[in-house]
Amino acid sequence: MKLFGVPITINLSFFIIIAFLGFDRLSNPAALVIWIVVATFSILVHEFGHAGVGKLFGLRPSIMLHGMGGLTTWEATTPLPPLKDIAVSLAGPIAGFIVGGLAFAVGAATGLLSGDSLIATVFSDLLWVNFGWGLLNLIPMLPLDGGRVMRGVLELIKPDIAVKGAHIISVVFAVLGAGLALWAGTLWGVFLAGWMGWMNVSALLSGRGETPTPRVVPKTARPATGLGSNAPSPTPVATTAIFNEAQAALAADDVDGAIRRLQQVLDNGTHGQRVLAFEMLAWCHLRKNNFPEASRMLDNLPRDYTPNPRLVGIIALRTNHPEDAITPLARALNATPEADTAMLLGEAYARMGQPDKAWRLHTVLGETLASHDLDMLEQALAFHTGQLERSIAVGERVFQAHANPDSAYNVACTHARLNNFDEALRWLDRALDAGLQPAAIILTDPDLAAIRKQPGFDDWFARRVSA
């Protein structure tokens, strides 16, 4: 939905957590409903504070309410300067303070600040969420607004150490916060402080080069580096030797080498360099089929920076959030009509139970895509919408015409889904003979899980790979 022109998404997890925080009102359903409504309203006001100031700076905001609170993101190609970033970060708490101040003024004037009535509960909740949570949100600890302000100040004073310094300071405050919450007996506070502390510790570890290790694209598409036409606009940073080396490593399928070089940037680079490095690292971890780590790389990006929408959509899809993949993938498809992106979007629609929208992509792109790409899209859409026999027929036709390894591979996956294991192995042979890369995808693709359990599979794979 949209409000004041700003897209808003509210996940079910948001209401679950808000209701959990009001568990002490279970015996009073009316008071619990008031709490949920007031908390939702106040958090939206907070996020609209960020969104409103962001729009003044020419950004296009969108808002999401999720289990851990609210998030305002932007369609942007470059990070905001530190002063503007600070202004956007402060705008959310200030908006809440204004609402809290109005509630206090009205409540004081009408005598409704005290008492046991439901109206008094409304005013009490408005004051707590807008003043109490607002002040807590100004603690200098990422990802809180206070942490973003602190990081912006560091960028003005000492930009070379701003990001790492912000994470270190955040860890210190997380430890202090967890200790205070434990002393006060607030287990939820201990959890929040610990969670935020761990996020910052993880960011520091990734910056030092210690990174944990998704087929990234849908059926019938080969994994892409993400450094093509949809990559961030070239900047002087992107032309430095370290980024050139990382891109060259990716082009040579040396993903680990690219990661090592980009981690050097996280240690020593400027703010702008780190932003580009985090986004490139997200692509790298997608190439390694490490969806959680790719997602974590995006989490390290600043609030005002919107990464490649195709990257965002793939990560959402591969981390089992197809509802969050549709908007960015549609944006990417509108910018560059490509079969690979259409396959991803079609998969998202299919997983959301909207096959008609998935097939509409085939119709809309009928005059845009080459006939080969259109056939590949049809094969993928048939697979994801459960028309498996149709997917096989289209894939066989595409392979006979073009000897495309991806089409053969996906025919194999479809046969495996139908428990036609002998046929699946025959088509895997054809895919490998046609040059399927990387062959290791056969060992991780969930669509081939059943065939990997068949007697003789390990010997077959060892023989084929060694060959």
C-alpha positions in Angstrom: 0.0 0.0 0.0 1.0 3.7 -0.3 0.5 6.6 2.1 1.4 10.1 1.0 3.0 8.6 -2.0 5.4 6.3 0.0 5.1 2.5 -0.5 4.6 0.7 2.9 5.0 -2.9 3.6 4.0 -4.4 7.0 5.2 -7.9 7.7 3.1 -10.2 10.0 6.2 -10.6 12.2 5.8 -6.9 13.1 2.4 -7.4 14.7 3.6 -10.6 16.4 6.4 -8.9 18.1 4.4 -5.8 19.0 1.7 -8.0 20.5 4.4 -9.9 22.4 5.7 -6.7 23.9 2.1 -6.1 25.2 1.7 -9.6 26.7 1.0 -8.1 30.1 -2.3 -6.9 28.7 -3.6 -10.3 27.7 -6.2 -10.1 30.4 -7.4 -6.7 29.0 -8.0 -7.2 25.2 -9.0 -3.6 24.7 -5.8 -2.3 26.2 -3.8 -4.7 24.1 -5.5 -3.5 20.9 -4.7 0.1 22.0 -1.1 -0.8 22.5 -0.8 -2.4 19.0 -2.6 0.5 17.3 -0.5 3.2 19.1 2.8 1.4 18.6 2.0 0.9 14.9 1.0 4.5 14.4 4.0 5.9 16.3 6.5 3.7 14.4 5.0 4.8 11.1 5.3 8.5 12.3 8.9 7.8 13.1 9.6 6.3 9.7 7.7 9.1 7.9 10.1 11.5 9.6 13.0 9.8 7.9 11.1 9.5 4.6 10.0 13.2 4.6 13.5 14.6 5.1 14.8 12.0 2.6 12.3 13.3 0.0 13.6 16.9 0.6 17.0 15.6 -0.4 15.6 14.1 -3.6 15.4 10.5 -2.4 12.4 8.1 -3.1 11.6 6.4 0.1 9.8 3.2 0.9 8.9 1.9 4.4 8.8 -1.6 5.9 7.6 -2.6 9.3 9.1 -5.9 10.4 9.7 -8.0 13.5 12.5 -5.8 14.8 10.8 -2.4 14.1 10.7 -0.1 11.1 13.0 0.5 8.2 13.0 3.3 5.6 15.0 2.6 2.4 15.7 4.7 -0.6 16.1 4.5 -4.3 19.5 6.1 -4.5 22.7 5.6 -6.5 25.2 7.2 -4.1 25.3 7.7 -0.3 24.2 11.0 1.1 26.9 13.3 2.5 27.3 12.9 6.3 25.4 16.1 7.3 22.4 15.1 5.2 22.6 11.5 6.6 22.6 12.9 10.1 19.6 15.0 9.3 17.7 12.0 7.9 18.6 9.9 10.9 17.5 12.6 13.4 14.2 13.2 11.6 12.6 10.0 12.8 13.1 10.6 16.6 12.2 14.2 16.2 8.9 13.3 14.5 8.1 11.0 17.4 9.0 13.7 19.9 6.6 16.1 18.2 3.8 13.5 18.4 4.7 12.8 22.1 4.8 16.5 22.8 1.3 17.0 21.3 0.0 14.1 23.3 1.4 15.5 26.5 0.0 18.9 25.8 -3.5 17.6 25.0 -3.4 15.1 27.9 -2.3 17.8 30.4 -4.9 20.2 29.2 -7.7 17.7 29.5 -6.5 15.8 32.6 -6.3 12.5 30.7 -2.7 11.8 31.5 -3.6 9.9 34.6 -6.3 7.4 35.5 -7.4 3.9 34.5 -9.5 4.7 31.5 -8.8 3.5 28.1 -8.3 7.1 26.9 -5.6 7.5 29.6 -4.0 4.3 28.3 -3.9 5.8 24.8 -2.0 8.9 26.1 0.3 6.8 28.2 1.2 4.6 25.3 1.8 7.6 23.0 4.2 9.1 25.5 6.1 5.9 26.1 6.5 4.9 22.5 7.4 8.4 21.2 9.5 9.6 24.1 10.7 6.4 25.7 11.5 4.5 22.5 12.6 7.7 20.8 15.3 8.4 23.4 16.5 4.8 23.4 16.8 5.0 19.6 19.3 7.9 20.0 21.8 5.6 21.8 25.0 5.8 19.7 24.8 2.1 18.6 24.2 0.9 15.1 21.7 0.2 13.6 19.8 2.6 15.8 19.4 6.2 14.6 21.8 7.4 17.3 24.4 5.0 15.8 23.9 6.5 12.4 24.3 10.0 13.7 27.4 8.9 15.5 28.8 7.4 12.3 28.0 10.6 10.4 29.8 12.7 13.0 32.8 10.3 12.7 32.7 10.7 8.9 33.0 14.5 9.3 35.9 14.2 11.7 37.8 11.2 10.6 36.3 9.6 7.5 39.0 6.9 7.1 38.0 5.2 10.4 34.4 6.2 10.5 32.7 2.9 9.7 35.0 0.7 11.8 35.0 3.3 14.7 31.2 3.4 14.6 31.0 -0.4 14.9 33.5 -0.5 17.8 31.6 2.2 19.7 28.4 0.3 19.0 29.8 -2.9 20.5 30.9 -1.0 23.6 27.3 0.5 24.1 25.8 -2.9 23.3 27.8 -4.5 26.1 26.8 -1.6 28.5 23.2 -1.9 27.4 23.1 -5.6 27.9 24.6 -5.2 31.4 22.1 -2.6 32.4 19.2 -4.6 31.0 20.4 -7.7 32.9 20.7 -5.6 36.1 17.1 -4.3 35.5 15.8 -7.8 34.8 14.7 -6.9 31.3 15.4 -10.0 29.2 14.0 -8.4 26.0 16.5 -5.6 26.5 19.3 -8.1 27.0 18.3 -9.8 23.7 18.1 -6.5 21.7 21.4 -5.3 23.0 23.0 -8.7 22.4 21.5 -8.9 18.9 22.8 -5.4 17.9 26.1 -6.1 19.5 26.5 -9.2 17.4 25.6 -7.4 14.2 28.4 -5.0 14.9 30.9 -7.6 15.9 30.0 -9.5 12.7 30.6 -6.4 10.6 34.0 -5.9 12.2 34.9 -9.6 11.6 33.8 -9.4 7.9 35.9 -6.2 7.6 39.0 -8.0 8.8 38.6 -10.7 6.2 36.9 -13.6 8.1 33.8 -14.3 6.1 31.6 -17.4 6.4 30.7 -19.1 3.2 22.7 -19.6 -3.6 22.1 -21.3 -7.4 21.7 -17.5 -7.6 19.4 -17.2 -10.6 16.3 -19.2 -11.4 16.1 -22.3 -13.5 17.4 -21.9 -17.0 19.8 -19.0 -16.1 23.5 -19.1 -15.4 24.7 -17.3 -12.2 25.8 -13.7 -13.0 28.4 -11.5 -11.4 26.1 -8.6 -11.0 28.7 -6.2 -12.3 27.1 -5.5 -15.7 24.7 -2.8 -16.7 22.9 -2.9 -13.4 26.0 -2.3 -11.2 26.4 1.1 -9.4 27.4 4.0 -11.6 31.2 4.2 -12.2 33.0 6.4 -9.8 36.7 7.2 -9.2 36.6 4.6 -6.4 35.4 1.8 -8.8 38.4 2.4 -11.1 41.1 2.0 -8.4 43.4 -1.0 -8.7 41.8 -2.9 -5.9 38.3 -2.9 -7.5 39.7 -3.7 -10.9 41.5 -6.7 -9.3 38.3 -7.8 -7.6 36.3 -7.6 -10.9 39.0 -9.4 -12.7 38.9 -12.1 -10.1 35.2 -12.5 -10.5 35.5 -12.6 -14.3 37.9 -15.5 -13.8 35.5 -17.2 -11.4 38.0 -16.6 -8.6 35.3 -15.6 -6.1 37.4 -16.2 -3.1 40.1 -14.0 -4.6 37.6 -11.2 -5.2 36.4 -11.5 -1.6 39.9 -11.2 -0.2 40.5 -8.0 -2.2 37.2 -6.5 -1.2 37.9 -7.2 2.5 41.0 -5.2 2.2 38.8 -2.3 1.1 36.6 -2.7 4.2 39.7 -2.4 6.4 41.4 0.6 4.7 38.9 2.2 2.3 36.9 5.4 2.5 33.2 5.5 3.3 32.3 5.4 -0.4 34.7 2.6 -1.1 33.2 0.5 1.7 29.7 1.0 0.3 30.7 -0.3 -3.1 32.7 -3.1 -1.5 29.7 -4.3 0.6 27.5 -4.5 -2.5 30.2 -6.3 -4.5 30.6 -8.7 -1.6 26.9 -9.5 -1.6 27.3 -10.5 -5.3 30.3 -12.6 -4.4 28.5 -14.5 -1.7 25.6 -15.1 -4.1 28.1 -16.7 -6.5 29.1 -18.9 -3.6 25.4 -19.7 -2.9 25.7 -18.3 0.6 22.4 -16.4 0.9 22.6 -15.4 4.6 26.1 -13.9 4.2 24.9 -12.0 1.0 22.0 -10.7 3.0 24.3 -9.6 5.8 26.5 -7.6 3.3 23.3 -5.7 2.3 22.6 -5.0 6.0 25.9 -3.2 6.3 24.9 -0.6 3.6 23.9 2.8 4.8 20.2 3.6 5.0 20.3 6.1 2.2 21.9 3.8 -0.3 19.7 1.5 -2.4 21.7 -1.3 -4.0 21.1 -3.0 -7.4 17.4 -4.0 -7.2 18.1 -7.3 -8.9 20.6 -8.1 -6.2 18.0 -7.2 -3.5 15.4 -9.3 -5.3 17.6 -12.4 -5.6 18.6 -12.3 -2.0 15.0 -11.9 -0.9 13.9 -14.8 -3.1 16.7 -17.1 -2.0 16.2 -16.4 1.7 12.5 -17.5 1.3 11.0 -14.0 1.2 9.4 -14.0 -2.3 7.0 -11.2 -1.2 9.9 -8.9 -0.7 11.5 -9.9 -4.0 8.6 -8.8 -6.3 9.1 -5.0 -6.1 12.9 -4.8 -6.6 12.8 -7.5 -9.4 10.0 -5.6 -11.2 12.0 -2.4 -10.9 15.0 -4.2 -12.4 13.0 -5.7 -15.2 11.5 -2.3 -16.1 15.0 -0.8 -16.3 16.5 -3.7 -18.3 14.1 -6.2 -19.9 16.1 -9.4 -19.6 15.0 -13.1 -19.6 17.0 -13.9 -16.4 15.3 -11.1 -14.4 11.9 -12.2 -15.8 12.6 -15.7 -14.6 13.3 -14.5 -11.1 10.2 -12.4 -11.0 8.1 -15.2 -12.4 9.4 -17.5 -9.7 8.5 -14.9 -7.1 5.0 -14.6 -8.4 4.6 -18.4 -8.6 5.8 -18.9 -5.0 3.3 -16.2 -3.9 0.5 -18.2 -5.6 0.1 -15.8 -8.5 0.7 -17.9 -11.6 -1.3 -15.6 -13.8 1.1 -12.7 -13.1 4.0 -15.0 -13.8 2.7 -16.0 -17.2 1.8 -12.4 -18.0 5.5 -11.7 -18.1 5.8 -14.1 -21.0 3.1 -12.2 -22.9 4.4 -8.7 -22.1 8.0 -9.6 -23.1 6.9 -11.5 -26.2 8.0 -8.7 -28.5 11.0 -7.7 -26.5 13.0 -10.8 -26.0 14.7 -12.9 -28.6 12.9 -16.1 -29.4 15.5 -18.2 -27.7 15.3 -16.1 -24.5 11.5 -16.3 -24.7 11.6 -20.1 -24.9 14.0 -20.2 -21.9 11.5 -18.0 -20.0 8.6 -20.3 -20.9 10.6 -23.3 -19.6 11.3 -21.6 -16.3 7.7 -20.3 -15.9 6.3 -23.8 -16.6 8.6 -25.3 -14.0 7.7 -22.8 -11.3 4.0 -23.0 -12.0 3.9 -26.8 -11.8 3.5 -27.5 -15.5 6.4 -29.9 -15.5 5.7 -31.8 -18.7 5.4 -28.6 -20.6 8.7 -27.4 -19.0 10.4 -30.6 -20.2 9.0 -30.3 -23.8 10.2 -26.7 -24.1 13.6 -27.4 -22.6 14.2 -30.3 -25.0 13.2 -28.1 -27.9 15.6 -25.4 -26.8 18.5 -27.8 -26.2 18.0 -29.4 -29.7 18.1 -26.0 -31.3 20.9 -24.3 -29.3 22.7 -27.0 -27.2 22.2 -24.7 -24.3 23.6 -26.3 -21.1 21.1 -24.5 -18.8 18.1 -25.8 -20.7 19.4 -29.4 -20.4 20.2 -28.9 -16.8 16.7 -27.7 -16.0 15.2 -30.6 -18.0 17.2 -32.8 -15.6 15.9 -31.0 -12.6 12.3 -31.4 -13.8 12.8 -35.1 -14.4 14.3 -35.4 -10.9 11.2 -33.6 -9.5 9.1 -36.3 -11.2 11.3 -39.0 -9.9 12.5 -40.0 -13.4 16.0 -40.5 -12.2 17.4 -42.3 -15.2 16.2 -39.5 -17.5 17.5 -36.9 -15.0 21.0 -38.4 -15.2 20.9 -38.6 -19.0 20.0 -34.9 -19.2 22.7 -34.0 -16.6 25.2 -35.8 -18.9 24.0 -33.6 -21.8 24.3 -30.5 -19.7 27.8 -31.3 -18.6 28.8 -32.2 -22.2 27.4 -28.8 -23.4 29.6 -27.0 -20.8 27.5 -26.6 -17.6 29.3 -24.4 -15.1 29.7 -24.7 -12.3 29.3 -28.5 -12.2 29.2 -28.3 -8.4 25.7 -26.9 -8.5 24.6 -30.5 -9.0 25.7 -31.2 -5.4 23.7 -28.4 -3.9 20.6 -27.8 -5.9 17.5 -28.8 -3.8 15.7 -30.0 -7.0 18.3 -32.7 -7.3 18.2 -33.8 -3.7 16.3 -37.0 -4.5 18.7 -38.1 -7.2 21.7 -37.5 -5.0 20.4 -40.2 -2.7 20.2 -42.8 -5.5 22.8 -45.7 -5.5 25.7 -45.0 -7.8 25.2 -41.2 -7.9 28.5 -40.4 -6.2 30.4 -42.7 -8.5 28.7 -41.1 -11.5 29.5 -37.6 -10.4 33.1 -38.4 -9.6 33.5 -40.0 -13.0 31.9 -37.0 -14.8 33.8 -34.3 -13.0 37.1 -36.0 -13.3 36.4 -36.5 -17.0 
